[in-house]
C-alpha cells in the first residue's frame, strides 16, 4: 500500500504562485509513477502533470511552461510548483501514485487551490 498526504493549497491572486506537496509513505519502492490531477468545480478530474520513476515528466497543455513537477526521493515527497496562476486553475488538486506490478492507484485527500482577486 502507498499512502499520500497533500498540503500547500490556498487562495492566491491571478499571476501568483503556489507550491503543493505530497508526502508518500508505505511501499515507496513499488511506485511506478506519480502525478497531480485536478478537479475544477462541476468538471471531471484531469491530469495536470506526471513523473515516472526514471524522472521523465509530462504536462497538460494548459499548464505547460507554468507548472513544474518534481520529486525528492530523500524525503519521499512530490511537489507541484505553480506559477502565473489563472482563475481557470481553480480546482481541488489530488496527488496520485501508481504502484505495484499490477499498477494500482493511490490518491491523496485533495487540497483546494483558488485563484481569485
Biopython code that builds the backbone (N, CA, C, O; Angstrom):
import numpy as np
from Bio.PDB.StructureBuilder import StructureBuilder

atoms = [
    (1, "UNK", "N", (0.834, -1.205, 0.000)),
    (1, "UNK", "CA", (0.000, 0.000, 0.000)),
    (1, "UNK", "C", (0.868, 1.253, 0.000)),
    (1, "UNK", "O", (1.964, 1.272, 0.561)),
    (2, "UNK", "N", (0.353, 2.299, -0.642)),
    (2, "UNK", "CA", (1.007, 3.602, -0.645)),
    (2, "UNK", "C", (0.002, 4.614, -0.131)),
    (2, "UNK", "O", (-1.126, 4.679, -0.621)),
    (3, "UNK", "N", (0.406, 5.406, 0.858)),
    (3, "UNK", "CA", (-0.451, 6.448, 1.402)),
    (3, "UNK", "C", (0.117, 7.805, 1.002)),
    (3, "UNK", "O", (1.332, 8.002, 0.956)),
    (4, "UNK", "N", (-0.797, 8.742, 0.711)),
    (4, "UNK", "CA", (-0.414, 10.062, 0.231)),
    (4, "UNK", "C", (-1.116, 11.144, 1.031)),
    (4, "UNK", "O", (-2.309, 11.037, 1.314)),
    (5, "UNK", "N", (-0.373, 12.192, 1.400)),
    (5, "UNK", "CA", (-0.956, 13.329, 2.117)),
    (5, "UNK", "C", (-0.486, 14.614, 1.451)),
    (5, "UNK", "O", (0.710, 14.899, 1.396)),
    (6, "UNK", "N", (-1.454, 15.390, 0.941)),
    (6, "UNK", "CA", (-1.126, 16.640, 0.263)),
    (6, "UNK", "C", (-1.158, 17.816, 1.229)),
    (6, "UNK", "O", (-1.785, 17.762, 2.287)),
    (7, "UNK", "N", (-0.460, 18.885, 0.833)),
    (7, "UNK", "CA", (-0.507, 20.144, 1.574)),
    (7, "UNK", "C", (-0.111, 21.263, 0.629)),
    (7, "UNK", "O", (0.464, 21.021, -0.432)),
    (8, "UNK", "N", (-0.428, 22.502, 1.028)),
    (8, "UNK", "CA", (0.050, 23.653, 0.287)),
    (8, "UNK", "C", (-0.975, 24.421, -0.521)),
    (8, "UNK", "O", (-0.630, 25.423, -1.147)),
    (9, "UNK", "N", (-2.219, 23.985, -0.527)),
    (9, "UNK", "CA", (-3.224, 24.729, -1.273)),
    (9, "UNK", "C", (-3.581, 26.033, -0.578)),
    (9, "UNK", "O", (-3.087, 26.325, 0.512)),
    (10, "UNK", "N", (-4.447, 26.819, -1.221)),
    (10, "UNK", "CA", (-4.882, 28.062, -0.625)),
    (10, "UNK", "C", (-5.443, 29.015, -1.647)),
    (10, "UNK", "O", (-5.728, 28.639, -2.784)),
    (11, "UNK", "N", (-5.599, 30.258, -1.229)),
    (11, "UNK", "CA", (-6.125, 31.326, -2.067)),
    (11, "UNK", "C", (-4.962, 32.182, -2.555)),
    (11, "UNK", "O", (-4.114, 32.601, -1.768)),
    (12, "UNK", "N", (-4.930, 32.436, -3.856)),
    (12, "UNK", "CA", (-3.857, 33.242, -4.437)),
    (12, "UNK", "C", (-4.443, 34.127, -5.522)),
    (12, "UNK", "O", (-5.424, 33.755, -6.166)),
    (13, "UNK", "N", (-3.859, 35.276, -5.726)),
    (13, "UNK", "CA", (-4.314, 36.191, -6.772)),
    (13, "UNK", "C", (-3.818, 35.740, -8.140)),
    (13, "UNK", "O", (-2.799, 35.055, -8.235)),
    (14, "UNK", "N", (-4.520, 36.113, -9.184)),
    (14, "UNK", "CA", (-4.042, 35.800, -10.540)),
    (14, "UNK", "C", (-2.622, 36.308, -10.746)),
    (14, "UNK", "O", (-2.277, 37.423, -10.355)),
    (15, "UNK", "N", (-1.804, 35.459, -11.373)),
    (15, "UNK", "CA", (-0.405, 35.794, -11.568)),
    (15, "UNK", "C", (0.499, 35.332, -10.452)),
    (15, "UNK", "O", (1.722, 35.402, -10.569)),
    (16, "UNK", "N", (-0.094, 34.860, -9.367)),
    (16, "UNK", "CA", (0.686, 34.427, -8.216)),
    (16, "UNK", "C", (1.208, 33.009, -8.347)),
    (16, "UNK", "O", (1.047, 32.357, -9.378)),
    (17, "UNK", "N", (1.841, 32.547, -7.268)),
    (17, "UNK", "CA", (2.473, 31.229, -7.263)),
    (17, "UNK", "C", (2.089, 30.454, -6.009)),
    (17, "UNK", "O", (1.785, 31.036, -4.968)),
    (18, "UNK", "N", (2.109, 29.135, -6.128)),
    (18, "UNK", "CA", (1.892, 28.230, -5.003)),
    (18, "UNK", "C", (2.746, 26.999, -5.206)),
    (18, "UNK", "O", (3.099, 26.647, -6.331)),
    (19, "UNK", "N", (3.076, 26.346, -4.097)),
    (19, "UNK", "CA", (3.740, 25.056, -4.164)),
    (19, "UNK", "C", (2.901, 24.030, -3.412)),
    (19, "UNK", "O", (2.582, 24.208, -2.237)),
    (20, "UNK", "N", (2.553, 22.962, -4.104)),
    (20, "UNK", "CA", (1.855, 21.844, -3.469)),
    (20, "UNK", "C", (2.872, 20.751, -3.135)),
    (20, "UNK", "O", (3.836, 20.529, -3.867)),
    (21, "UNK", "N", (2.631, 20.080, -2.014)),
    (21, "UNK", "CA", (3.484, 18.970, -1.598)),
    (21, "UNK", "C", (2.637, 17.737, -1.385)),
    (21, "UNK", "O", (1.464, 17.827, -1.022)),
    (22, "UNK", "N", (3.242, 16.583, -1.613)),
    (22, "UNK", "CA", (2.566, 15.306, -1.410)),
    (22, "UNK", "C", (3.556, 14.348, -0.763)),
    (22, "UNK", "O", (4.512, 13.902, -1.397)),
    (23, "UNK", "N", (3.315, 14.038, 0.502)),
    (23, "UNK", "CA", (4.199, 13.125, 1.231)),
    (23, "UNK", "C", (3.704, 11.698, 1.063)),
    (23, "UNK", "O", (2.543, 11.397, 1.343)),
    (24, "UNK", "N", (4.583, 10.829, 0.609)),
    (24, "UNK", "CA", (4.235, 9.432, 0.380)),
    (24, "UNK", "C", (4.820, 8.554, 1.482)),
    (24, "UNK", "O", (5.904, 8.823, 1.999)),
    (25, "UNK", "N", (4.084, 7.501, 1.832)),
    (25, "UNK", "CA", (4.559, 6.530, 2.814)),
    (25, "UNK", "C", (4.055, 5.155, 2.424)),
    (25, "UNK", "O", (3.162, 5.015, 1.588)),
    (26, "UNK", "N", (4.641, 4.143, 3.043)),
    (26, "UNK", "CA", (4.243, 2.774, 2.741)),
    (26, "UNK", "C", (5.231, 2.131, 1.780)),
    (26, "UNK", "O", (6.444, 2.228, 1.967)),
    (27, "UNK", "N", (4.714, 1.483, 0.762)),
    (27, "UNK", "CA", (5.549, 0.728, -0.189)),
    (27, "UNK", "C", (6.134, 1.647, -1.259)),
    (27, "UNK", "O", (5.825, 1.526, -2.445)),
    (28, "UNK", "N", (6.983, 2.564, -0.812)),
    (28, "UNK", "CA", (7.564, 3.574, -1.710)),
    (28, "UNK", "C", (8.339, 2.930, -2.848)),
    (28, "UNK", "O", (8.323, 3.425, -3.975)),
    (29, "UNK", "N", (9.007, 1.839, -2.558)),
    (29, "UNK", "CA", (9.858, 1.194, -3.553)),
    (29, "UNK", "C", (9.070, 0.666, -4.748)),
    (29, "UNK", "O", (9.634, 0.426, -5.815)),
    (30, "UNK", "N", (7.767, 0.488, -4.561)),
    (30, "UNK", "CA", (6.945, -0.102, -5.625)),
    (30, "UNK", "C", (6.279, 0.935, -6.523)),
    (30, "UNK", "O", (5.512, 0.576, -7.417)),
    (31, "UNK", "N", (6.562, 2.219, -6.295)),
    (31, "UNK", "CA", (5.914, 3.279, -7.080)),
    (31, "UNK", "C", (6.473, 3.293, -8.502)),
    (31, "UNK", "O", (7.685, 3.342, -8.709)),
    (32, "UNK", "N", (5.568, 3.249, -9.470)),
    (32, "UNK", "CA", (5.942, 3.307, -10.886)),
    (32, "UNK", "C", (5.956, 4.733, -11.412)),
    (32, "UNK", "O", (6.823, 5.115, -12.199)),
    (33, "UNK", "N", (4.979, 5.511, -10.964)),
    (33, "UNK", "CA", (4.850, 6.888, -11.419)),
    (33, "UNK", "C", (4.007, 7.655, -10.409)),
    (33, "UNK", "O", (3.230, 7.065, -9.658)),
    (34, "UNK", "N", (4.168, 8.973, -10.397)),
    (34, "UNK", "CA", (3.354, 9.830, -9.549)),
    (34, "UNK", "C", (2.864, 11.010, -10.372)),
    (34, "UNK", "O", (3.467, 11.375, -11.382)),
    (35, "UNK", "N", (1.775, 11.595, -9.930)),
    (35, "UNK", "CA", (1.234, 12.706, -10.690)),
    (35, "UNK", "C", (0.312, 13.577, -9.867)),
    (35, "UNK", "O", (-0.070, 13.240, -8.746)),
    (36, "UNK", "N", (-0.028, 14.691, -10.450)),
    (36, "UNK", "CA", (-1.014, 15.620, -9.892)),
    (36, "UNK", "C", (-2.201, 15.690, -10.842)),
    (36, "UNK", "O", (-2.036, 15.842, -12.052)),
    (37, "UNK", "N", (-3.384, 15.576, -10.284)),
    (37, "UNK", "CA", (-4.630, 15.728, -11.006)),
    (37, "UNK", "C", (-5.387, 16.889, -10.360)),
    (37, "UNK", "O", (-5.093, 17.298, -9.236)),
    (38, "UNK", "N", (-6.350, 17.396, -11.084)),
    (38, "UNK", "CA", (-7.211, 18.435, -10.507)),
    (38, "UNK", "C", (-8.635, 18.245, -10.985)),
    (38, "UNK", "O", (-8.886, 17.695, -12.057)),
    (39, "UNK", "N", (-9.565, 18.717, -10.157)),
    (39, "UNK", "CA", (-10.975, 18.649, -10.499)),
    (39, "UNK", "C", (-11.594, 20.018, -10.271)),
    (39, "UNK", "O", (-11.873, 20.397, -9.134)),
    (40, "UNK", "N", (-11.809, 20.764, -11.358)),
    (40, "UNK", "CA", (-12.467, 22.075, -11.232)),
    (40, "UNK", "C", (-13.927, 21.899, -10.839)),
    (40, "UNK", "O", (-14.477, 20.812, -11.016)),
    (41, "UNK", "N", (-14.563, 22.926, -10.315)),
    (41, "UNK", "CA", (-15.969, 22.830, -9.926)),
    (41, "UNK", "C", (-16.843, 22.406, -11.104)),
    (41, "UNK", "O", (-16.805, 23.021, -12.169)),
    (42, "UNK", "N", (-17.617, 21.367, -10.907)),
    (42, "UNK", "CA", (-18.556, 20.921, -11.927)),
    (42, "UNK", "C", (-17.936, 20.186, -13.098)),
    (42, "UNK", "O", (-18.617, 19.899, -14.083)),
    (43, "UNK", "N", (-16.649, 19.877, -13.001)),
    (43, "UNK", "CA", (-15.979, 19.208, -14.108)),
    (43, "UNK", "C", (-15.336, 17.910, -13.629)),
    (43, "UNK", "O", (-15.273, 17.635, -12.431)),
    (44, "UNK", "N", (-14.861, 17.119, -14.593)),
    (44, "UNK", "CA", (-14.216, 15.859, -14.264)),
    (44, "UNK", "C", (-12.755, 16.075, -13.880)),
    (44, "UNK", "O", (-12.138, 17.088, -14.209)),
    (45, "UNK", "N", (-12.232, 15.085, -13.174)),
    (45, "UNK", "CA", (-10.835, 15.132, -12.791)),
    (45, "UNK", "C", (-9.954, 14.998, -14.037)),
    (45, "UNK", "O", (-10.257, 14.222, -14.943)),
    (46, "UNK", "N", (-8.859, 15.767, -14.065)),
    (46, "UNK", "CA", (-7.964, 15.756, -15.218)),
    (46, "UNK", "C", (-6.503, 15.712, -14.760)),
    (46, "UNK", "O", (-6.150, 16.200, -13.686)),
    (47, "UNK", "N", (-5.675, 15.113, -15.606)),
    (47, "UNK", "CA", (-4.242, 15.047, -15.307)),
    (47, "UNK", "C", (-3.606, 16.414, -15.527)),
    (47, "UNK", "O", (-3.839, 17.060, -16.548)),
    (48, "UNK", "N", (-2.808, 16.842, -14.568)),
    (48, "UNK", "CA", (-2.078, 18.097, -14.667)),
    (48, "UNK", "C", (-0.622, 17.839, -15.043)),
    (48, "UNK", "O", (-0.104, 18.435, -15.987)),
    (49, "UNK", "N", (0.034, 16.950, -14.301)),
    (49, "UNK", "CA", (1.449, 16.663, -14.539)),
    (49, "UNK", "C", (1.776, 15.304, -13.959)),
    (49, "UNK", "O", (1.157, 14.863, -12.991)),
    (50, "UNK", "N", (2.752, 14.645, -14.557)),
    (50, "UNK", "CA", (3.156, 13.324, -14.093)),
    (50, "UNK", "C", (4.669, 13.176, -14.192)),
    (50, "UNK", "O", (5.327, 13.829, -15.002)),
    (51, "UNK", "N", (5.205, 12.294, -13.341)),
    (51, "UNK", "CA", (6.630, 11.994, -13.367)),
    (51, "UNK", "C", (6.788, 10.497, -13.134)),
    (51, "UNK", "O", (6.211, 9.934, -12.203)),
    (52, "UNK", "N", (7.580, 9.861, -13.997)),
    (52, "UNK", "CA", (7.777, 8.422, -13.853)),
    (52, "UNK", "C", (9.056, 8.164, -13.055)),
    (52, "UNK", "O", (9.809, 9.091, -12.755)),
    (53, "UNK", "N", (9.290, 6.914, -12.722)),
    (53, "UNK", "CA", (10.399, 6.567, -11.842)),
    (53, "UNK", "C", (11.739, 7.035, -12.397)),
    (53, "UNK", "O", (12.633, 7.394, -11.630)),
    (54, "UNK", "N", (11.889, 7.036, -13.706)),
    (54, "UNK", "CA", (13.158, 7.456, -14.305)),
    (54, "UNK", "C", (13.353, 8.963, -14.350)),
    (54, "UNK", "O", (14.438, 9.446, -14.674)),
    (55, "UNK", "N", (12.291, 9.710, -14.022)),
    (55, "UNK", "CA", (12.399, 11.164, -13.986)),
    (55, "UNK", "C", (11.747, 11.891, -15.144)),
    (55, "UNK", "O", (11.677, 13.120, -15.140)),
    (56, "UNK", "N", (11.273, 11.160, -16.131)),
    (56, "UNK", "CA", (10.588, 11.799, -17.257)),
    (56, "UNK", "C", (9.289, 12.438, -16.792)),
    (56, "UNK", "O", (8.543, 11.855, -16.004)),
    (57, "UNK", "N", (9.027, 13.641, -17.288)),
    (57, "UNK", "CA", (7.826, 14.368, -16.884)),
    (57, "UNK", "C", (6.922, 14.630, -18.084)),
    (57, "UNK", "O", (7.350, 14.610, -19.238)),
    (58, "UNK", "N", (5.656, 14.876, -17.761)),
    (58, "UNK", "CA", (4.670, 15.178, -18.786)),
    (58, "UNK", "C", (3.680, 16.161, -18.199)),
    (58, "UNK", "O", (3.371, 16.098, -17.009)),
    (59, "UNK", "N", (3.177, 17.074, -19.028)),
    (59, "UNK", "CA", (2.285, 18.121, -18.560)),
    (59, "UNK", "C", (1.079, 18.264, -19.477)),
    (59, "UNK", "O", (1.159, 18.010, -20.678)),
    (60, "UNK", "N", (-0.028, 18.673, -18.892)),
    (60, "UNK", "CA", (-1.173, 19.063, -19.689)),
    (60, "UNK", "C", (-0.817, 20.338, -20.450)),
    (60, "UNK", "O", (-0.046, 21.168, -19.967)),
    (61, "UNK", "N", (-1.384, 20.478, -21.633)),
    (61, "UNK", "CA", (-1.089, 21.660, -22.451)),
    (61, "UNK", "C", (-1.426, 22.950, -21.707)),
    (61, "UNK", "O", (-0.744, 23.961, -21.872)),
    (62, "UNK", "N", (-2.464, 22.913, -20.900)),
    (62, "UNK", "CA", (-2.942, 24.119, -20.228)),
    (62, "UNK", "C", (-1.982, 24.635, -19.159)),
    (62, "UNK", "O", (-2.082, 25.791, -18.747)),
    (63, "UNK", "N", (-1.051, 23.789, -18.703)),
    (63, "UNK", "CA", (-0.130, 24.223, -17.646)),
    (63, "UNK", "C", (1.325, 24.207, -18.102)),
    (63, "UNK", "O", (2.215, 24.622, -17.359)),
    (64, "UNK", "N", (1.570, 23.731, -19.316)),
    (64, "UNK", "CA", (2.945, 23.652, -19.834)),
    (64, "UNK", "C", (3.612, 25.025, -19.759)),
    (64, "UNK", "O", (3.053, 26.024, -20.212)),
    (65, "UNK", "N", (4.810, 25.059, -19.183)),
    (65, "UNK", "CA", (5.544, 26.309, -19.068)),
    (65, "UNK", "C", (5.224, 27.122, -17.831)),
    (65, "UNK", "O", (5.933, 28.075, -17.509)),
    (66, "UNK", "N", (4.153, 26.749, -17.132)),
    (66, "UNK", "CA", (3.782, 27.468, -15.904)),
    (66, "UNK", "C", (3.957, 26.594, -14.652)),
    (66, "UNK", "O", (4.297, 27.101, -13.583)),
    (67, "UNK", "N", (3.729, 25.312, -14.787)),
    (67, "UNK", "CA", (3.817, 24.382, -13.668)),
    (67, "UNK", "C", (5.042, 23.487, -13.835)),
    (67, "UNK", "O", (5.454, 23.169, -14.950)),
    (68, "UNK", "N", (5.611, 23.091, -12.701)),
    (68, "UNK", "CA", (6.740, 22.160, -12.699)),
    (68, "UNK", "C", (6.506, 21.084, -11.653)),
    (68, "UNK", "O", (6.221, 21.382, -10.493)),
    (69, "UNK", "N", (6.628, 19.837, -12.068)),
    (69, "UNK", "CA", (6.507, 18.710, -11.144)),
    (69, "UNK", "C", (7.907, 18.200, -10.822)),
    (69, "UNK", "O", (8.768, 18.107, -11.696)),
    (70, "UNK", "N", (8.116, 17.874, -9.552)),
    (70, "UNK", "CA", (9.411, 17.316, -9.165)),
    (70, "UNK", "C", (9.214, 16.368, -7.996)),
    (70, "UNK", "O", (8.185, 16.392, -7.321)),
    (71, "UNK", "N", (10.217, 15.534, -7.771)),
    (71, "UNK", "CA", (10.129, 14.515, -6.727)),
    (71, "UNK", "C", (11.439, 14.489, -5.965)),
    (71, "UNK", "O", (12.509, 14.392, -6.566)),
    (72, "UNK", "N", (11.362, 14.575, -4.644)),
    (72, "UNK", "CA", (12.533, 14.472, -3.774)),
    (72, "UNK", "C", (12.506, 13.087, -3.137)),
    (72, "UNK", "O", (11.781, 12.853, -2.170)),
    (73, "UNK", "N", (13.296, 12.180, -3.683)),
    (73, "UNK", "CA", (13.265, 10.803, -3.203)),
    (73, "UNK", "C", (13.787, 10.682, -1.771)),
    (73, "UNK", "O", (13.395, 9.768, -1.046)),
    (74, "UNK", "N", (14.662, 11.594, -1.361)),
    (74, "UNK", "CA", (15.202, 11.530, 0.005)),
    (74, "UNK", "C", (14.126, 11.856, 1.043)),
    (74, "UNK", "O", (14.219, 11.447, 2.200)),
    (75, "UNK", "N", (13.112, 12.593, 0.614)),
    (75, "UNK", "CA", (12.018, 12.972, 1.522)),
    (75, "UNK", "C", (10.723, 12.259, 1.186)),
    (75, "UNK", "O", (9.707, 12.471, 1.847)),
    (76, "UNK", "N", (10.750, 11.407, 0.151)),
    (76, "UNK", "CA", (9.534, 10.714, -0.299)),
    (76, "UNK", "C", (8.392, 11.710, -0.541)),
    (76, "UNK", "O", (7.248, 11.483, -0.147)),
    (77, "UNK", "N", (8.738, 12.807, -1.194)),
    (77, "UNK", "CA", (7.768, 13.890, -1.387)),
    (77, "UNK", "C", (7.725, 14.313, -2.847)),
    (77, "UNK", "O", (8.751, 14.452, -3.513)),
    (78, "UNK", "N", (6.506, 14.512, -3.315)),
    (78, "UNK", "CA", (6.250, 15.018, -4.662)),
    (78, "UNK", "C", (5.823, 16.475, -4.549)),
    (78, "UNK", "O", (5.093, 16.847, -3.630)),
    (79, "UNK", "N", (6.284, 17.295, -5.489)),
    (79, "UNK", "CA", (5.939, 18.715, -5.477)),
    (79, "UNK", "C", (5.290, 19.124, -6.796)),
    (79, "UNK", "O", (5.497, 18.504, -7.839)),
    (80, "UNK", "N", (4.498, 20.188, -6.710)),
    (80, "UNK", "CA", (3.991, 20.852, -7.900)),
    (80, "UNK", "C", (4.176, 22.342, -7.685)),
    (80, "UNK", "O", (3.520, 22.947, -6.838)),
    (81, "UNK", "N", (5.075, 22.925, -8.461)),
    (81, "UNK", "CA", (5.314, 24.351, -8.413)),
    (81, "UNK", "C", (4.420, 24.996, -9.468)),
    (81, "UNK", "O", (4.507, 24.673, -10.653)),
    (82, "UNK", "N", (3.570, 25.902, -9.027)),
    (82, "UNK", "CA", (2.599, 26.536, -9.911)),
    (82, "UNK", "C", (2.872, 28.028, -9.977)),
    (82, "UNK", "O", (2.797, 28.724, -8.963)),
    (83, "UNK", "N", (3.189, 28.521, -11.167)),
    (83, "UNK", "CA", (3.455, 29.931, -11.386)),
    (83, "UNK", "C", (2.440, 30.507, -12.362)),
    (83, "UNK", "O", (1.743, 29.773, -13.063)),
    (84, "UNK", "N", (2.370, 31.820, -12.396)),
    (84, "UNK", "CA", (1.460, 32.521, -13.317)),
    (84, "UNK", "C", (0.059, 31.943, -13.249)),
    (84, "UNK", "O", (-0.552, 31.652, -14.277)),
    (85, "UNK", "N", (-0.439, 31.781, -12.052)),
    (85, "UNK", "CA", (-1.734, 31.136, -11.867)),
    (85, "UNK", "C", (-2.867, 31.957, -12.453)),
    (85, "UNK", "O", (-2.853, 33.187, -12.420)),
    (86, "UNK", "N", (-3.847, 31.246, -12.989)),
    (86, "UNK", "CA", (-5.010, 31.848, -13.618)),
    (86, "UNK", "C", (-6.269, 31.405, -12.882)),
    (86, "UNK", "O", (-6.263, 30.371, -12.214)),
    (87, "UNK", "N", (-7.343, 32.175, -12.998)),
    (87, "UNK", "CA", (-8.601, 31.749, -12.357)),
    (87, "UNK", "C", (-9.040, 30.356, -12.792)),
    (87, "UNK", "O", (-9.643, 29.625, -12.006)),
    (88, "UNK", "N", (-8.748, 29.983, -14.024)),
    (88, "UNK", "CA", (-9.150, 28.654, -14.514)),
    (88, "UNK", "C", (-8.324, 27.520, -13.911)),
    (88, "UNK", "O", (-8.618, 26.347, -14.146)),
    (89, "UNK", "N", (-7.293, 27.860, -13.137)),
    (89, "UNK", "CA", (-6.549, 26.841, -12.409)),
    (89, "UNK", "C", (-7.236, 26.465, -11.095)),
    (89, "UNK", "O", (-6.806, 25.537, -10.409)),
    (90, "UNK", "N", (-8.292, 27.180, -10.752)),
    (90, "UNK", "CA", (-9.031, 26.884, -9.529)),
    (90, "UNK", "C", (-9.602, 25.475, -9.573)),
    (90, "UNK", "O", (-10.313, 25.112, -10.510)),
    (91, "UNK", "N", (-9.285, 24.683, -8.553)),
    (91, "UNK", "CA", (-9.707, 23.281, -8.528)),
    (91, "UNK", "C", (-9.252, 22.644, -7.219)),
    (91, "UNK", "O", (-8.468, 23.219, -6.465)),
    (92, "UNK", "N", (-9.762, 21.450, -6.973)),
    (92, "UNK", "CA", (-9.175, 20.601, -5.935)),
    (92, "UNK", "C", (-8.066, 19.793, -6.608)),
    (92, "UNK", "O", (-8.295, 19.133, -7.621)),
    (93, "UNK", "N", (-6.889, 19.849, -6.047)),
    (93, "UNK", "CA", (-5.729, 19.165, -6.612)),
    (93, "UNK", "C", (-5.466, 17.889, -5.812)),
    (93, "UNK", "O", (-5.436, 17.897, -4.581)),
    (94, "UNK", "N", (-5.276, 16.791, -6.552)),
    (94, "UNK", "CA", (-5.060, 15.484, -5.943)),
    (94, "UNK", "C", (-3.701, 14.923, -6.357)),
    (94, "UNK", "O", (-3.288, 15.040, -7.510)),
    (95, "UNK", "N", (-3.030, 14.325, -5.410)),
    (95, "UNK", "CA", (-1.799, 13.598, -5.669)),
    (95, "UNK", "C", (-2.147, 12.135, -5.963)),
    (95, "UNK", "O", (-3.029, 11.553, -5.331)),
    (96, "UNK", "N", (-1.448, 11.567, -6.915)),
    (96, "UNK", "CA", (-1.686, 10.178, -7.310)),
    (96, "UNK", "C", (-0.366, 9.423, -7.355)),
    (96, "UNK", "O", (0.660, 9.969, -7.760)),
    (97, "UNK", "N", (-0.401, 8.173, -6.938)),
    (97, "UNK", "CA", (0.740, 7.274, -7.108)),
    (97, "UNK", "C", (0.252, 5.989, -7.749)),
    (97, "UNK", "O", (-0.732, 5.395, -7.310)),
    (98, "UNK", "N", (0.946, 5.572, -8.783)),
    (98, "UNK", "CA", (0.684, 4.285, -9.413)),
    (98, "UNK", "C", (1.782, 3.334, -8.960)),
    (98, "UNK", "O", (2.969, 3.622, -9.115)),
    (99, "UNK", "N", (1.374, 2.187, -8.395)),
    (99, "UNK", "CA", (2.381, 1.341, -7.746)),
    (99, "UNK", "C", (2.086, -0.129, -7.934)),
    (99, "UNK", "O", (0.962, -0.534, -8.232)),
    (100, "UNK", "N", (3.124, -0.910, -7.752)),
    (100, "UNK", "CA", (2.998, -2.356, -7.800)),
    (100, "UNK", "C", (3.042, -2.908, -9.211)),
    (100, "UNK", "O", (2.896, -2.180, -10.193)),
    (101, "UNK", "N", (3.248, -4.224, -9.285)),
    (101, "UNK", "CA", (3.325, -4.904, -10.578)),
    (101, "UNK", "C", (1.966, -4.956, -11.273)),
    (101, "UNK", "O", (1.890, -5.201, -12.477)),
    (102, "UNK", "N", (0.896, -4.725, -10.514)),
    (102, "UNK", "CA", (-0.450, -4.718, -11.113)),
    (102, "UNK", "C", (-1.007, -3.307, -11.234)),
    (102, "UNK", "O", (-2.204, -3.121, -11.454)),
    (103, "UNK", "N", (-0.127, -2.307, -11.088)),
    (103, "UNK", "CA", (-0.454, -0.905, -11.398)),
    (103, "UNK", "C", (-1.680, -0.401, -10.646)),
    (103, "UNK", "O", (-2.646, 0.060, -11.254)),
    (104, "UNK", "N", (-1.634, -0.489, -9.363)),
    (104, "UNK", "CA", (-2.708, 0.037, -8.530)),
    (104, "UNK", "C", (-2.533, 1.546, -8.363)),
    (104, "UNK", "O", (-1.439, 2.078, -8.552)),
    (105, "UNK", "N", (-3.612, 2.220, -8.008)),
    (105, "UNK", "CA", (-3.591, 3.659, -7.794)),
    (105, "UNK", "C", (-3.929, 3.991, -6.340)),
    (105, "UNK", "O", (-4.836, 3.413, -5.741)),
    (106, "UNK", "N", (-3.167, 4.942, -5.796)),
    (106, "UNK", "CA", (-3.500, 5.547, -4.514)),
    (106, "UNK", "C", (-3.695, 7.036, -4.729)),
    (106, "UNK", "O", (-3.059, 7.645, -5.589)),
    (107, "UNK", "N", (-4.597, 7.620, -3.925)),
    (107, "UNK", "CA", (-4.923, 9.040, -4.041)),
    (107, "UNK", "C", (-4.798, 9.720, -2.686)),
    (107, "UNK", "O", (-5.065, 9.126, -1.642)),
    (108, "UNK", "N", (-4.382, 10.989, -2.734)),
    (108, "UNK", "CA", (-4.427, 11.797, -1.541)),
    (108, "UNK", "C", (-5.834, 12.320, -1.309)),
    (108, "UNK", "O", (-6.754, 12.037, -2.076)),
    (109, "UNK", "N", (-5.984, 13.085, -0.242)),
    (109, "UNK", "CA", (-7.306, 13.579, 0.143)),
    (109, "UNK", "C", (-7.725, 14.810, -0.644)),
    (109, "UNK", "O", (-8.896, 15.192, -0.622)),
    (110, "UNK", "N", (-6.783, 15.435, -1.339)),
    (110, "UNK", "CA", (-7.084, 16.622, -2.122)),
    (110, "UNK", "C", (-6.801, 17.898, -1.357)),
    (110, "UNK", "O", (-6.942, 17.945, -0.135)),
    (111, "UNK", "N", (-6.399, 18.935, -2.079)),
    (111, "UNK", "CA", (-6.165, 20.247, -1.481)),
    (111, "UNK", "C", (-6.725, 21.309, -2.432)),
    (111, "UNK", "O", (-6.503, 21.261, -3.642)),
    (112, "UNK", "N", (-7.447, 22.258, -1.862)),
    (112, "UNK", "CA", (-8.124, 23.286, -2.660)),
    (112, "UNK", "C", (-7.158, 24.384, -3.061)),
    (112, "UNK", "O", (-6.411, 24.908, -2.236)),
    (113, "UNK", "N", (-7.187, 24.723, -4.344)),
    (113, "UNK", "CA", (-6.455, 25.871, -4.869)),
    (113, "UNK", "C", (-7.477, 26.817, -5.490)),
    (113, "UNK", "O", (-8.227, 26.428, -6.385)),
    (114, "UNK", "N", (-7.503, 28.044, -5.017)),
    (114, "UNK", "CA", (-8.429, 29.052, -5.532)),
    (114, "UNK", "C", (-7.622, 30.246, -6.023)),
    (114, "UNK", "O", (-6.833, 30.830, -5.280)),
    (115, "UNK", "N", (-7.832, 30.595, -7.279)),
    (115, "UNK", "CA", (-7.143, 31.734, -7.884)),
    (115, "UNK", "C", (-8.187, 32.814, -8.140)),
    (115, "UNK", "O", (-9.042, 32.677, -9.014)),
    (116, "UNK", "N", (-8.101, 33.871, -7.375)),
    (116, "UNK", "CA", (-9.119, 34.912, -7.455)),
    (116, "UNK", "C", (-8.568, 36.217, -6.901)),
    (116, "UNK", "O", (-7.738, 36.230, -5.992)),
    (117, "UNK", "N", (-9.053, 37.311, -7.472)),
    (117, "UNK", "CA", (-8.670, 38.624, -6.947)),
    (117, "UNK", "C", (-9.685, 39.113, -5.930)),
    (117, "UNK", "O", (-9.531, 40.202, -5.378)),
]
sb = StructureBuilder()
sb.init_structure("model")
sb.init_model(0)
sb.init_chain("A")
sb.init_seg("    ")
for serial, (resi, resn, name, xyz) in enumerate(atoms, 1):
    if name == "N":
        sb.init_residue(resn, " ", resi, " ")
    sb.init_atom(name, np.array(xyz, "f"), 0.0, 1.0, " ", f" {name:<3s}", serial, name[0])
structure = sb.get_structure()
